[in-house]
Amino acid sequence: MDQNLAMGGESQSSKAPSPMEVVDLPPLPPRQGKNTPHIYRSDIETYLHPLISHRWTIGHVHKGQGIREILSLNKHFEFSSFAAAMEFVNGVAAISESERHHARTLIEYKTVVTFLHTHSAHIDFGIPGGKPNLRKVPGLTRRDIRLAIKIEQLHDEFMADGRAAPYAFRALGVLQKWACQLLKRRYGSDGFGGAAGSQPPFQKMIERMKARGEWNPLFSSQPVHPTIDPGENDPGAKPVR
């Protein structure tokens, strides 16, 4: 796999990038409890790139800059029947209960779309070496990674016995590159998780896909959570209503 592409870098060609090579899922990260921190830069390569290679995507709960940009980890699943889809959803529910972390799930006949993010994630705004100053800032954490890996393992069981079918993404390479760019922008450095920046390089290509009716918003986004107010977690910022 092109390492530059995997890290969300610029493509060597003007053509759409090829899909990422599917790699083995990593071991589960340790379970995290209260005051769960956001993912670290190293988690992108260790955990999220393998998940993206398995067709997980990165979307938005809330669009913004810096810590006000709230990302989610999503996947679109297809099944052989409505009954199989509901069996899968019940399996996801059982996993969510065991993890004490619950996925947002949409069901439409034989299609299931899962969205993951941690509403109770925290960032330490304290001075390094001083007293912690934890504040709740929703975003991606290792709790989401653990849940995604377990859901993927469950889906493998459904694929093995024919209850699930692979979903054929259009322009999968573009979607994966876009996901890597979002992660790099938001979590490209440790601490608050990246700096404010411009839209990912493949945003214009995605806009063209939307114009041609080839872009499904379920690939990369989910409804904004009605209780989220990122402004309250950004000192000096006006609340976003």
TITORMAR-708762 format. One record per residue: residue number from 1; residue in one letter; chain; x, y, z of N, C-alpha, C, O in turn. Coordinates in steps of 0.1 Angstrom, whole numbers, padded with zeros to 4 digits. Layout:
NODE   k r c   n.x   n.y   n.z  ca.x  ca.y  ca.z   c.x   c.y   c.z   o.x   o.y   o.z
NODE NUM A A     X     Y     Z     X     Y     Z     X     Y     Z     X     Y     Z
...
***
This chain:
NODE   k r c   n.x   n.y   n.z  ca.x  ca.y  ca.z   c.x   c.y   c.z   o.x   o.y   o.z
NODE   1 M A  0008 -0012  0000  0000  0000  0000  0009  0012  0000  0019  0013  0007
NODE   2 D A  0005  0023 -0008  0012  0035 -0008  0012  0042  0006  0001  0046  0010
NODE   3 Q A  0023  0042  0012  0024  0048  0026  0019  0062  0026  0013  0067  0036
NODE   4 N A  0023  0070  0016  0019  0084  0015  0004  0085  0015 -0002  0094  0021
NODE   5 L A -0002  0076  0007 -0017  0076  0006 -0023  0072  0019 -0033  0078  0024
NODE   6 A A -0018  0062  0026 -0023  0057  0038 -0023  0067  0049 -0032  0068  0058
NODE   7 M A -0013  0076  0049 -0012  0086  0059 -0020  0099  0055 -0019  0109  0062
NODE   8 G A -0027  0098  0044 -0036  0109  0040 -0028  0120  0033 -0032  0131  0032
NODE   9 G A -0017  0116  0026 -0009  0125  0019 -0014  0128  0005 -0024  0122  0001
NODE  10 E A -0007  0136 -0003 -0011  0138 -0016 -0008  0126 -0025  0002  0120 -0024
NODE  11 S A -0017  0124 -0035 -0015  0113 -0044 -0005  0117 -0054 -0003  0129 -0058
NODE  12 Q A  0002  0107 -0059  0012  0109 -0070  0006  0111 -0083  0013  0115 -0093
NODE  13 S A -0007  0109 -0084 -0014  0110 -0097 -0027  0118 -0095 -0032  0119 -0084
NODE  14 S A -0031  0124 -0107 -0043  0131 -0106 -0056  0122 -0106 -0067  0127 -0104
NODE  15 K A -0054  0109 -0109 -0065  0100 -0109 -0069  0097 -0095 -0062  0099 -0085
NODE  16 A A -0081  0092 -0093 -0086  0088 -0080 -0077  0077 -0075 -0073  0068 -0082
NODE  17 P A -0074  0077 -0062 -0065  0067 -0056 -0072  0053 -0056 -0084  0052 -0055
NODE  18 S A -0064  0043 -0056 -0069  0029 -0055 -0073  0026 -0041 -0068  0032 -0031
NODE  19 P A -0082  0017 -0039 -0086  0013 -0025 -0074  0008 -0017 -0064  0002 -0023
NODE  20 M A -0074  0010 -0004 -0064  0005  0005 -0063 -0010  0005 -0074 -0017  0004
NODE  21 E A -0052 -0016  0007 -0050 -0030  0008 -0056 -0034  0022 -0054 -0028  0032
NODE  22 V A -0065 -0044  0022 -0071 -0049  0035 -0060 -0055  0043 -0053 -0065  0039
NODE  23 V A -0059 -0051  0056 -0049 -0056  0065 -0057 -0062  0077 -0068 -0060  0079
NODE  24 D A -0050 -0071  0085 -0056 -0077  0096 -0059 -0067  0107 -0053 -0056  0108
NODE  25 L A -0070 -0069  0114 -0074 -0060  0125 -0064 -0061  0136 -0059 -0072  0139
NODE  26 P A -0062 -0051  0143 -0052 -0051  0154 -0059 -0057  0167 -0071 -0058  0167
NODE  27 P A -0051 -0061  0177 -0057 -0065  0189 -0066 -0054  0196 -0063 -0042  0193
NODE  28 L A -0075 -0058  0204 -0083 -0048  0210 -0075 -0039  0219 -0066 -0044  0227
NODE  29 P A -0077 -0025  0219 -0070 -0017  0229 -0076 -0019  0243 -0087 -0025  0244
NODE  30 P A -0068 -0016  0253 -0073 -0017  0267 -0087 -0010  0269 -0089  0000  0263
NODE  31 R A -0095 -0016  0277 -0108 -0010  0280 -0105  0004  0288 -0097  0004  0297
NODE  32 Q A -0113  0014  0284 -0112  0027  0291 -0125  0030  0298 -0136  0026  0293
NODE  33 G A -0124  0037  0309 -0136  0040  0317 -0138  0055  0318 -0139  0062  0307
NODE  34 K A -0140  0060  0330 -0143  0074  0332 -0133  0083  0326 -0121  0080  0326
NODE  35 N A -0137  0095  0322 -0128  0105  0316 -0120  0100  0305 -0108  0102  0304
NODE  36 T A -0126  0093  0296 -0119  0087  0284 -0112  0098  0276 -0120  0107  0271
NODE  37 P A -0099  0097  0273 -0093  0108  0264 -0096  0105  0250 -0099  0094  0246
NODE  38 H A -0094  0115  0241 -0095  0113  0227 -0084  0104  0222 -0074  0101  0229
NODE  39 I A -0085  0099  0210 -0074  0091  0204 -0062  0099  0203 -0062  0111  0202
NODE  40 Y A -0050  0092  0202 -0037  0099  0200 -0033  0097  0185 -0039  0089  0178
NODE  41 R A -0024  0105  0181 -0019  0104  0167 -0015  0090  0163 -0017  0085  0152
NODE  42 S A -0008  0083  0173 -0004  0069  0170 -0015  0059  0168 -0013  0049  0161
NODE  43 D A -0027  0062  0173 -0038  0054  0172 -0044  0053  0157 -0050  0044  0153
NODE  44 I A -0041  0064  0150 -0045  0064  0136 -0039  0053  0128 -0046  0046  0121
NODE  45 E A -0026  0051  0129 -0019  0041  0122 -0022  0027  0128 -0023  0017  0120
NODE  46 T A -0022  0026  0141 -0023  0013  0148 -0037  0008  0146 -0039 -0004  0144
NODE  47 Y A -0047  0016  0148 -0061  0011  0148 -0070  0015  0137 -0077  0007  0131
NODE  48 L A -0070  0028  0133 -0079  0034  0124 -0076  0030  0109 -0086  0028  0102
NODE  49 H A -0064  0030  0105 -0061  0026  0092 -0065  0012  0089 -0071  0010  0078
NODE  50 P A -0063  0002  0098 -0068 -0011  0095 -0083 -0011  0094 -0088 -0018  0085
NODE  51 L A -0090 -0004  0102 -0105 -0004  0102 -0109  0003  0088 -0119 -0002  0082
NODE  52 I A -0103  0013  0084 -0106  0020  0071 -0104  0010  0060 -0111  0010  0050
NODE  53 S A -0093  0002  0061 -0091 -0008  0050 -0102 -0018  0050 -0104 -0025  0039
NODE  54 H A -0109 -0020  0061 -0121 -0029  0061 -0134 -0021  0058 -0145 -0026  0061
NODE  55 R A -0133 -0010  0052 -0144 -0001  0047 -0152  0006  0058 -0163  0010  0056
NODE  56 W A -0145  0008  0070 -0151  0018  0079 -0147  0032  0074 -0137  0033  0067
NODE  57 T A -0155  0041  0077 -0153  0055  0072 -0153  0065  0083 -0157  0061  0095
NODE  58 I A -0149  0077  0081 -0149  0088  0091 -0158  0098  0086 -0158  0103  0075
NODE  59 G A -0167  0102  0095 -0177  0113  0092 -0177  0123  0103 -0169  0124  0112
NODE  60 H A -0187  0132  0102 -0189  0143  0111 -0201  0142  0120 -0212  0139  0114
NODE  61 V A -0200  0144  0133 -0211  0147  0141 -0213  0162  0141 -0225  0166  0141
NODE  62 H A -0202  0169  0141 -0203  0184  0141 -0191  0189  0133 -0180  0185  0136
NODE  63 K A -0193  0197  0123 -0183  0203  0115 -0178  0216  0122 -0186  0224  0126
NODE  64 G A -0165  0218  0123 -0159  0229  0130 -0144  0229  0128 -0139  0222  0119
NODE  65 Q A -0137  0237  0135 -0123  0238  0135 -0117  0234  0148 -0122  0237  0159
NODE  66 G A -0105  0228  0148 -0098  0224  0160 -0107  0214  0168 -0112  0205  0163
NODE  67 I A -0108  0217  0181 -0115  0208  0190 -0130  0208  0187 -0137  0200  0193
NODE  68 R A -0135  0218  0180 -0149  0219  0177 -0154  0210  0165 -0165  0208  0162
NODE  69 E A -0144  0203  0159 -0147  0194  0148 -0149  0180  0155 -0139  0174  0161
NODE  70 I A -0161  0174  0154 -0164  0162  0161 -0165  0151  0150 -0175  0152  0142
NODE  71 L A -0156  0141  0151 -0157  0130  0141 -0164  0118  0146 -0165  0116  0158
NODE  72 S A -0168  0110  0137 -0174  0097  0140 -0168  0086  0131 -0163  0088  0121
NODE  73 L A -0169  0073  0136 -0164  0062  0129 -0176  0054  0125 -0184  0049  0133
NODE  74 N A -0178  0052  0112 -0190  0047  0106 -0188  0035  0097 -0177  0033  0091
NODE  75 K A -0198  0026  0095 -0198  0016  0085 -0212  0013  0080 -0221  0012  0088
NODE  76 H A -0212  0010  0067 -0224  0006  0060 -0224 -0009  0058 -0215 -0014  0052
NODE  77 F A -0234 -0017  0063 -0235 -0031  0061 -0247 -0035  0053 -0257 -0029  0054
NODE  78 E A -0245 -0046  0045 -0256 -0052  0037 -0258 -0066  0041 -0248 -0073  0044
NODE  79 F A -0271 -0071  0042 -0274 -0084  0046 -0283 -0091  0036 -0289 -0085  0027
NODE  80 S A -0284 -0105  0037 -0291 -0113  0028 -0306 -0111  0029 -0314 -0114  0020
NODE  81 S A -0310 -0107  0041 -0325 -0106  0044 -0327 -0096  0056 -0317 -0092  0063
NODE  82 F A -0339 -0092  0057 -0342 -0083  0069 -0340 -0090  0082 -0335 -0085  0092
NODE  83 A A -0343 -0103  0082 -0341 -0111  0094 -0326 -0112  0098 -0323 -0110  0110
NODE  84 A A -0318 -0113  0088 -0303 -0114  0091 -0298 -0100  0096 -0290 -0099  0105
NODE  85 A A -0304 -0089  0090 -0300 -0076  0094 -0304 -0074  0109 -0296 -0068  0117
NODE  86 M A -0316 -0078  0113 -0320 -0077  0127 -0312 -0085  0136 -0309 -0081  0148
NODE  87 E A -0308 -0097  0132 -0299 -0106  0140 -0286 -0098  0143 -0281 -0098  0154
NODE  88 F A -0281 -0092  0132 -0268 -0084  0134 -0270 -0073  0143 -0262 -0071  0152
NODE  89 V A -0281 -0065  0142 -0283 -0054  0151 -0285 -0059  0165 -0279 -0052  0174
NODE  90 N A -0291 -0070  0167 -0292 -0075  0181 -0278 -0079  0186 -0275 -0078  0198
NODE  91 G A -0270 -0085  0177 -0256 -0088  0181 -0248 -0075  0185 -0241 -0075  0195
NODE  92 V A -0250 -0065  0177 -0243 -0052  0180 -0248 -0047  0194 -0240 -0041  0202
NODE  93 A A -0261 -0048  0196 -0267 -0044  0209 -0260 -0051  0221 -0257 -0045  0231
NODE  94 A A -0259 -0064  0219 -0252 -0072  0230 -0238 -0068  0232 -0234 -0066  0244
NODE  95 I A -0231 -0065  0222 -0217 -0061  0223 -0217 -0047  0230 -0209 -0045  0239
NODE  96 S A -0226 -0038  0226 -0226 -0025  0232 -0229 -0025  0247 -0223 -0018  0254
NODE  97 E A -0238 -0034  0251 -0241 -0036  0265 -0228 -0041  0272 -0225 -0036  0283
NODE  98 S A -0221 -0050  0267 -0209 -0056  0273 -0198 -0045  0274 -0191 -0045  0284
NODE  99 E A -0198 -0036  0264 -0187 -0026  0264 -0192 -0013  0272 -0184 -0004  0275
NODE 100 R A -0205 -0013  0275 -0211 -0001  0281 -0208  0012  0273 -0205  0023  0277
NODE 101 H A -0210  0009  0260 -0207  0020  0250 -0216  0017  0238 -0215  0006  0232
NODE 102 H A -0225  0026  0235 -0236  0022  0225 -0235  0029  0212 -0232  0041  0211
NODE 103 A A -0237  0021  0202 -0236  0027  0188 -0249  0033  0184 -0260  0029  0188
NODE 104 R A -0249  0043  0175 -0261  0048  0169 -0262  0040  0156 -0253  0039  0148
NODE 105 T A -0274  0034  0154 -0276  0025  0143 -0289  0029  0135 -0299  0031  0141
NODE 106 L A -0287  0029  0122 -0299  0031  0113 -0302  0018  0106 -0292  0011  0101
NODE 107 I A -0314  0014  0105 -0318  0002  0098 -0328  0005  0087 -0338  0012  0089
NODE 108 E A -0326  0000  0075 -0335  0002  0064 -0335 -0011  0056 -0327 -0014  0047
NODE 109 Y A -0345 -0020  0059 -0347 -0033  0053 -0334 -0041  0055 -0331 -0045  0066
NODE 110 K A -0326 -0044  0044 -0314 -0052  0046 -0301 -0044  0048 -0291 -0050  0047
NODE 111 T A -0303 -0031  0050 -0291 -0023  0052 -0290 -0018  0066 -0300 -0014  0072
NODE 112 V A -0278 -0018  0072 -0276 -0013  0085 -0264 -0004  0085 -0254 -0007  0079
NODE 113 V A -0265  0008  0091 -0254  0018  0091 -0251  0021  0106 -0261  0024  0113
NODE 114 T A -0239  0020  0110 -0235  0022  0124 -0226  0034  0125 -0217  0036  0117
NODE 115 F A -0229  0042  0135 -0221  0054  0137 -0215  0054  0152 -0223  0051  0161
NODE 116 L A -0203  0056  0153 -0196  0056  0167 -0189  0069  0170 -0181  0074  0161
NODE 117 H A -0191  0074  0181 -0183  0084  0187 -0186  0084  0202 -0196  0079  0207
NODE 118 T A -0177  0091  0210 -0178  0091  0224 -0183  0105  0229 -0175  0114  0229
NODE 119 H A -0196  0105  0233 -0201  0118  0238 -0194  0123  0250 -0193  0135  0253
NODE 120 S A -0189  0114  0259 -0183  0117  0271 -0168  0118  0271 -0162  0117  0281
NODE 121 A A -0162  0119  0259 -0148  0120  0258 -0143  0133  0265 -0151  0143  0266
NODE 122 H A -0131  0133  0270 -0125  0144  0277 -0112  0149  0272 -0104  0141  0266
NODE 123 I A -0109  0162  0273 -0096  0168  0270 -0091  0175  0283 -0099  0182  0290
NODE 124 D A -0079  0174  0285 -0073  0181  0297 -0068  0194  0292 -0058  0195  0285
NODE 125 F A -0074  0205  0297 -0070  0219  0294 -0060  0224  0304 -0057  0236  0303
NODE 126 G A -0056  0216  0313 -0047  0221  0324 -0033  0223  0318 -0029  0219  0307
NODE 127 I A -0025  0230  0326 -0011  0233  0323 -0003  0221  0324 -0004  0214  0334
NODE 128 P A  0006  0217  0314  0014  0205  0316  0022  0205  0329  0029  0214  0332
NODE 129 G A  0021  0193  0336  0027  0192  0349  0019  0198  0360  0023  0196  0372
NODE 130 G A  0008  0205  0357  0000  0210  0368 -0012  0202  0370 -0013  0191  0367
NODE 131 K A -0022  0208  0377 -0034  0201  0381 -0043  0199  0368 -0044  0209  0360
NODE 132 P A -0048  0187  0366 -0057  0185  0355 -0069  0194  0354 -0074  0197  0365
NODE 133 N A -0073  0198  0343 -0085  0206  0341 -0093  0199  0330 -0093  0204  0318
NODE 134 L A -0100  0188  0333 -0107  0180  0323 -0121  0186  0320 -0128  0191  0328
NODE 135 R A -0123  0186  0306 -0136  0191  0301 -0141  0181  0291 -0134  0175  0283
NODE 136 K A -0154  0180  0291 -0160  0171  0281 -0161  0177  0267 -0166  0188  0265
NODE 137 V A -0154  0170  0258 -0154  0174  0244 -0157  0161  0236 -0148  0153  0234
NODE 138 P A -0169  0159  0230 -0172  0147  0222 -0162  0145  0211 -0157  0154  0205
NODE 139 G A -0159  0132  0208 -0150  0129  0197 -0147  0114  0197 -0155  0106  0202
NODE 140 L A -0136  0110  0190 -0132  0096  0189 -0123  0092  0200 -0114  0099  0204
NODE 141 T A -0126  0080  0205 -0117  0075  0216 -0115  0060  0213 -0120  0054  0204
NODE 142 R A -0107  0054  0222 -0104  0040  0220 -0116  0031  0223 -0117  0019  0220
NODE 143 R A -0126  0037  0230 -0139  0030  0233 -0146  0027  0219 -0151  0017  0217
NODE 144 D A -0145  0037  0210 -0151  0036  0197 -0143  0025  0189 -0149  0017  0182
NODE 145 I A -0130  0025  0190 -0122  0016  0183 -0125  0001  0188 -0126 -0008  0180
NODE 146 R A -0126 -0001  0201 -0129 -0014  0206 -0142 -0019  0201 -0144 -0030  0196
NODE 147 L A -0152 -0010  0201 -0166 -0014  0196 -0165 -0017  0181 -0172 -0026  0177
NODE 148 A A -0158 -0009  0173 -0157 -0011  0159 -0151 -0024  0156 -0156 -0031  0147
NODE 149 I A -0140 -0028  0163 -0133 -0040  0160 -0143 -0052  0164 -0143 -0062  0156
NODE 150 K A -0150 -0051  0175 -0159 -0062  0179 -0171 -0063  0169 -0175 -0074  0165
NODE 151 I A -0176 -0052  0164 -0186 -0052  0154 -0181 -0058  0141 -0188 -0066  0134
NODE 152 E A -0169 -0055  0137 -0163 -0060  0125 -0161 -0076  0126 -0164 -0083  0117
NODE 153 Q A -0157 -0080  0138 -0156 -0095  0140 -0169 -0102  0139 -0170 -0113  0134
NODE 154 L A -0180 -0095  0144 -0193 -0101  0143 -0197 -0101  0129 -0203 -0111  0124
NODE 155 H A -0194 -0091  0121 -0198 -0091  0107 -0191 -0102  0099 -0196 -0107  0090
NODE 156 D A -0178 -0104  0103 -0171 -0115  0097 -0178 -0129  0098 -0179 -0137  0089
NODE 157 E A -0185 -0131  0110 -0192 -0143  0112 -0204 -0144  0102 -0208 -0154  0097
NODE 158 F A -0211 -0132  0100 -0222 -0132  0091 -0218 -0134  0077 -0225 -0140  0069
NODE 159 M A -0206 -0128  0073 -0201 -0130  0060 -0198 -0145  0057 -0200 -0150  0047
NODE 160 A A -0192 -0152  0067 -0188 -0166  0066 -0199 -0175  0063 -0198 -0185  0056
NODE 161 D A -0211 -0172  0069 -0222 -0181  0067 -0233 -0176  0057 -0243 -0182  0056
NODE 162 G A -0229 -0165  0050 -0238 -0160  0039 -0249 -0151  0043 -0257 -0147  0035
NODE 163 R A -0250 -0148  0056 -0260 -0139  0061 -0258 -0124  0057 -0267 -0116  0057
NODE 164 A A -0245 -0121  0054 -0241 -0107  0050 -0235 -0108  0036 -0230 -0118  0032
NODE 165 A A -0236 -0096  0029 -0230 -0095  0016 -0221 -0083  0016 -0224 -0073  0022
NODE 166 P A -0210 -0083  0008 -0202 -0072  0007 -0209 -0060  0001 -0216 -0062 -0009
NODE 167 Y A -0207 -0048  0006 -0212 -0036  0000 -0203 -0030 -0010 -0191 -0028 -0007
NODE 168 A A -0207 -0027 -0022 -0198 -0022 -0033 -0199 -0007 -0032 -0208  0000 -0037
NODE 169 F A -0188 -0001 -0026 -0187  0014 -0026 -0183  0019 -0040 -0174  0012 -0046
NODE 170 R A -0188  0030 -0044 -0183  0037 -0056 -0171  0045 -0051 -0172  0052 -0041
NODE 171 A A -0160  0046 -0059 -0149  0054 -0056 -0144  0051 -0041 -0142  0061 -0034
NODE 172 L A -0142  0039 -0038 -0138  0035 -0025 -0125  0042 -0021 -0123  0046 -0009
NODE 173 G A -0115  0042 -0030 -0102  0048 -0027 -0104  0063 -0023 -0097  0068 -0014
NODE 174 V A -0113  0070 -0030 -0115  0084 -0026 -0121  0085 -0012 -0117  0094 -0004
NODE 175 L A -0130  0077 -0009 -0137  0077  0004 -0126  0074  0015 -0126  0080  0025
NODE 176 Q A -0117  0064  0012 -0107  0061  0022 -0097  0072  0024 -0093  0075  0035
NODE 177 K A -0093  0078  0013 -0084  0089  0014 -0090  0101  0021 -0083  0107  0029
NODE 178 W A -0102  0104  0019 -0109  0114  0026 -0109  0112  0041 -0108  0121  0049
NODE 179 A A -0112  0099  0044 -0112  0096  0058 -0099  0098  0065 -0098  0103  0076
NODE 180 C A -0088  0094  0058 -0074  0096  0063 -0071  0111  0065 -0065  0115  0075
NODE 181 Q A -0076  0119  0055 -0073  0133  0056 -0081  0140  0068 -0075  0148  0075
NODE 182 L A -0093  0135  0071 -0100  0141  0082 -0093  0137  0095 -0092  0146  0104
NODE 183 L A -0089  0125  0096 -0081  0121  0108 -0069  0128  0110 -0065  0133  0121
NODE 184 K A -0061  0130  0099 -0048  0137  0100 -0051  0152  0104 -0043  0157  0112
NODE 185 R A -0061  0158  0099 -0064  0172  0102 -0068  0173  0117 -0063  0182  0124
NODE 186 R A -0077  0164  0122 -0082  0166  0135 -0073  0161  0146 -0071  0166  0156
NODE 187 Y A -0066  0149  0143 -0058  0143  0153 -0043  0141  0149 -0036  0132  0153
NODE 188 G A -0039  0150  0140 -0025  0150  0135 -0014  0153  0145 -0003  0150  0143
NODE 189 S A -0018  0158  0156 -0009  0160  0167 -0015  0157  0180 -0028  0158  0181
NODE 190 D A -0008  0152  0190 -0014  0148  0203 -0018  0161  0211 -0016  0172  0206
NODE 191 G A -0024  0159  0222 -0029  0170  0230 -0044  0173  0226 -0052  0164  0227
NODE 192 F A -0046  0185  0220 -0060  0188  0216 -0064  0182  0204 -0076  0182  0200
NODE 193 G A -0055  0175  0197 -0058  0167  0185 -0059  0175  0172 -0069  0177  0166
NODE 194 G A -0047  0180  0168 -0047  0187  0155 -0051  0201  0155 -0056  0206  0165
NODE 195 A A -0047  0208  0145 -0050  0223  0144 -0061  0225  0133 -0064  0216  0125
NODE 196 A A -0066  0237  0134 -0076  0240  0123 -0070  0241  0110 -0058  0244  0108
NODE 197 G A -0077  0237  0100 -0071  0236  0086 -0082  0237  0076 -0094  0238  0079
NODE 198 S A -0078  0236  0063 -0087  0236  0052 -0094  0223  0050 -0090  0213  0056
NODE 199 Q A -0103  0222  0040 -0109  0210  0037 -0099  0200  0031 -0090  0204  0025
NODE 200 P A -0101  0187  0033 -0092  0177  0027 -0091  0178  0012 -0101  0183  0006
NODE 201 P A -0080  0175  0006 -0077  0177 -0008 -0088  0171 -0017 -0090  0176 -0028
NODE 202 F A -0094  0160 -0013 -0104  0153 -0022 -0118  0158 -0021 -0127  0152 -0025
NODE 203 Q A -0119  0170 -0013 -0133  0175 -0011 -0139  0179 -0024 -0151  0176 -0026
NODE 204 K A -0132  0185 -0034 -0138  0189 -0047 -0142  0177 -0055 -0153  0177 -0061
NODE 205 M A -0135  0166 -0054 -0139  0154 -0061 -0152  0148 -0055 -0161  0144 -0062
NODE 206 I A -0153  0149 -0042 -0165  0144 -0035 -0177  0153 -0040 -0188  0148 -0042
NODE 207 E A -0175  0166 -0041 -0185  0175 -0045 -0190  0172 -0059 -0202  0172 -0062
NODE 208 R A -0181  0168 -0068 -0184  0164 -0081 -0193  0151 -0081 -0202  0150 -0089
NODE 209 M A -0189  0142 -0072 -0196  0130 -0071 -0211  0133 -0066 -0220  0126 -0070
NODE 210 K A -0212  0142 -0057 -0225  0146 -0052 -0234  0152 -0064 -0246  0148 -0065
NODE 211 A A -0227  0160 -0072 -0235  0166 -0083 -0239  0155 -0093 -0250  0157 -0100
NODE 212 R A -0232  0144 -0095 -0236  0133 -0104 -0245  0123 -0097 -0249  0114 -0103
NODE 213 G A -0248  0126 -0084 -0257  0116 -0077 -0250  0104 -0073 -0257  0093 -0071
NODE 214 E A -0237  0104 -0072 -0229  0091 -0069 -0225  0091 -0054 -0219  0081 -0050
NODE 215 W A -0228  0101 -0046 -0223  0102 -0033 -0235  0100 -0023 -0245  0107 -0024
NODE 216 N A -0234  0090 -0014 -0244  0087 -0004 -0240  0093  0009 -0229  0090  0014
NODE 217 P A -0247  0103  0014 -0243  0109  0027 -0242  0100  0038 -0235  0103  0048
NODE 218 L A -0248  0088  0038 -0246  0078  0048 -0232  0073  0049 -0228  0067  0059
NODE 219 F A -0224  0075  0038 -0210  0070  0038 -0202  0077  0049 -0193  0072  0055
NODE 220 S A -0205  0090  0051 -0195  0098  0058 -0201  0107  0069 -0193  0115  0075
NODE 221 S A -0214  0107  0071 -0219  0116  0081 -0231  0110  0089 -0236  0100  0085
NODE 222 Q A -0235  0117  0099 -0247  0113  0106 -0254  0125  0111 -0248  0136  0112
NODE 223 P A -0267  0124  0115 -0274  0136  0121 -0266  0142  0132 -0261  0135  0141
NODE 224 V A -0266  0155  0133 -0260  0162  0144 -0267  0158  0157 -0279  0159  0158
NODE 225 H A -0260  0155  0167 -0266  0151  0180 -0272  0164  0186 -0265  0174  0188
NODE 226 P A -0285  0163  0190 -0292  0175  0195 -0287  0181  0208 -0289  0193  0211
NODE 227 T A -0279  0173  0216 -0275  0178  0229 -0260  0183  0228 -0255  0188  0238
NODE 228 I A -0254  0182  0217 -0240  0186  0216 -0239  0202  0214 -0245  0207  0205
NODE 229 D A -0231  0208  0222 -0228  0222  0221 -0213  0224  0222 -0208  0227  0233
NODE 230 P A -0206  0222  0211 -0191  0223  0211 -0186  0236  0217 -0175  0236  0223
NODE 231 G A -0193  0246  0215 -0188  0259  0220 -0186  0260  0235 -0177  0267  0240
NODE 232 E A -0193  0252  0243 -0192  0252  0257 -0178  0246  0261 -0174  0248  0273
NODE 233 N A -0172  0239  0252 -0159  0232  0255 -0147  0240  0250 -0136  0236  0251
NODE 234 D A -0150  0251  0243 -0140  0259  0237 -0140  0273  0244 -0148  0281  0240
NODE 235 P A -0130  0275  0253 -0130  0287  0261 -0130  0299  0252 -0122  0300  0242
NODE 236 G A -0139  0309  0254 -0139  0321  0246 -0148  0320  0234 -0151  0330  0228
NODE 237 A A -0152  0308  0231 -0160  0307  0218 -0175  0309  0222 -0180  0306  0233
NODE 238 K A -0182  0314  0212 -0197  0315  0213 -0203  0302  0211 -0199  0294  0202
NODE 239 P A -0213  0299  0219 -0220  0286  0218 -0226  0284  0204 -0231  0294  0198
NODE 240 V A -0226  0272  0199 -0232  0269  0186 -0245  0262  0189 -0246  0252  0195
NODE 241 R A -0256  0269  0184 -0269  0264  0187 -0275  0259  0174 -0287  0254  0174
***
